[in-house]
Amino acid sequence: MKNLSPLTIVDKVDLSRYLGNWYEIARYPNRFQKGCLKSRATYAMREDGRIAVINECTDEKTGKLRQAKGKAWVVDTTTNAKLKVSFFWPFSGDYWIVELGRDYEYAVIGHPKRTYLWILSRETVMGDDLFDAIVSRLAKQGYDPSRLIRTDHS
């Protein structure tokens, strides 16, 4: 792996605004989403201060809903932009908020080693101009845009 500069994250995340429903616009391929269509995530605050995570998609072979439930927690309270997420305790992964729309209309989630990447939106579609601008900025952060796969929500 090439020597990468540290991944830049957003300055500050208001978690109460970040909670709710997000639709996946594009992602890097990964084993746990193999065969997933119409991927989406829902985040909600738990009583213990952690975040409940529900990831859902439609299985491309069966057409049935696939669901994974997990939890996330903030590891950088200065920004709230670095979290850990776990679907199978004790295993957890880095969930870093790399970009965030001014009105929390989109978010880009990355991993410090650039192994994972998600572009999320509050809507099932994202304009090409915004998408292309995000992808251009991600390339400057060391991501390979050619690896992105677009998510179909039709």
C-alpha positions in Angstrom: 0.0 0.0 0.0 1.3 3.4 -0.9 2.2 5.9 1.8 -0.9 8.0 2.4 -1.2 11.3 4.1 -3.6 11.3 7.1 -7.2 11.3 6.1 -8.9 14.7 6.5 -12.2 14.7 8.4 -14.8 17.4 9.0 -14.2 20.0 11.7 -17.4 19.3 13.7 -20.4 17.0 13.5 -23.7 17.7 15.3 -24.7 14.2 16.0 -28.4 15.1 16.6 -28.5 16.5 13.0 -26.5 13.5 11.7 -29.0 10.9 13.0 -31.8 9.6 10.8 -32.0 8.0 7.4 -29.2 7.9 4.8 -29.3 6.4 1.3 -26.1 5.0 -0.2 -25.2 6.7 -3.4 -21.9 4.9 -4.0 -19.4 2.7 -2.2 -16.2 0.8 -2.5 -17.0 -2.9 -3.0 -16.8 -4.8 0.3 -17.6 -8.4 1.3 -20.4 -7.6 3.7 -22.5 -5.8 1.1 -22.0 -8.3 -1.7 -25.3 -8.7 -3.6 -26.8 -5.6 -2.0 -29.1 -3.3 -3.9 -30.9 -0.1 -2.6 -28.6 0.1 0.5 -29.5 2.5 3.3 -28.6 3.2 6.9 -30.6 4.5 9.8 -28.9 6.0 12.9 -30.6 6.7 16.2 -29.3 7.8 19.7 -29.4 5.0 22.3 -30.1 5.6 26.0 -26.4 4.8 26.8 -25.2 7.6 24.5 -24.1 5.3 21.7 -25.7 5.3 18.3 -27.9 2.5 17.1 -27.1 1.5 13.5 -29.4 -0.4 11.1 -28.0 -1.1 7.7 -30.5 -2.5 5.1 -30.4 -3.5 1.5 -32.4 -5.6 -0.9 -30.7 -8.9 -1.8 -30.1 -9.0 -5.5 -30.8 -12.7 -5.8 -33.9 -13.2 -3.6 -35.3 -9.6 -3.5 -35.6 -9.9 0.2 -34.6 -7.3 2.8 -31.2 -7.9 4.4 -30.6 -6.1 7.7 -27.6 -5.7 10.0 -27.9 -4.1 13.4 -25.0 -2.6 15.2 -23.8 0.3 17.3 -21.4 3.2 16.9 -19.6 5.4 19.4 -17.6 8.6 19.1 -13.8 8.2 19.6 -12.9 11.9 18.9 -15.2 14.1 21.0 -13.5 17.3 19.7 -15.0 16.8 16.3 -17.5 13.9 16.7 -16.2 13.0 13.2 -14.3 9.8 14.1 -16.4 6.9 15.3 -16.1 3.2 15.7 -18.9 0.9 14.5 -19.5 -2.7 15.5 -21.9 -5.3 14.2 -20.2 -8.3 15.8 -18.7 -7.5 19.2 -15.7 -7.4 19.9 -14.9 -6.5 16.3 -15.2 -2.8 15.3 -14.1 -0.6 12.4 -13.3 3.0 11.8 -16.1 5.2 10.6 -14.7 8.6 9.8 -16.9 11.4 8.4 -14.7 12.9 5.6 -17.3 15.3 4.2 -20.6 16.6 5.3 -23.1 18.9 3.5 -23.8 22.2 5.1 -27.4 21.2 5.7 -26.4 17.5 6.4 -27.9 16.6 3.0 -25.0 14.3 2.2 -22.1 12.7 4.0 -18.9 10.9 2.9 -17.7 8.1 5.2 -14.1 6.9 4.9 -11.5 4.7 6.5 -8.0 6.0 7.4 -6.4 3.3 5.2 -8.8 4.1 2.3 -10.1 0.5 2.3 -13.7 1.5 2.8 -15.7 4.4 1.3 -19.4 5.4 1.2 -21.1 8.4 -0.3 -24.5 8.9 1.5 -27.4 11.2 0.9 -30.7 12.0 2.5 -32.3 11.4 -0.9 -32.0 8.3 -3.1 -30.4 10.3 -5.9 -27.6 12.9 -6.0 -27.0 15.4 -8.7 -24.1 14.6 -11.0 -22.4 18.0 -10.3 -22.3 17.3 -6.6 -21.3 13.7 -7.0 -18.5 14.6 -9.4 -17.2 17.3 -7.1 -17.1 14.9 -4.1 -15.3 12.2 -6.2 -12.7 14.8 -7.3 -12.1 15.8 -3.7 -11.8 12.1 -2.7 -9.2 11.5 -5.3 -7.1 14.3 -3.6 -7.5 12.4 -0.3 -6.0 9.3 -1.8 -9.1 7.4 -2.9 -9.3 5.7 -6.3 -12.5 6.9 -8.0 -12.5 4.0 -10.4 -13.3 1.6 -7.5 -16.6 3.3 -6.7 -19.8 1.5 -7.6 -23.0 3.5 -7.9 -26.0 2.3 -5.9 -29.3 1.8 -7.8 -32.4 2.7 -5.8 -34.9 2.3 -8.7 
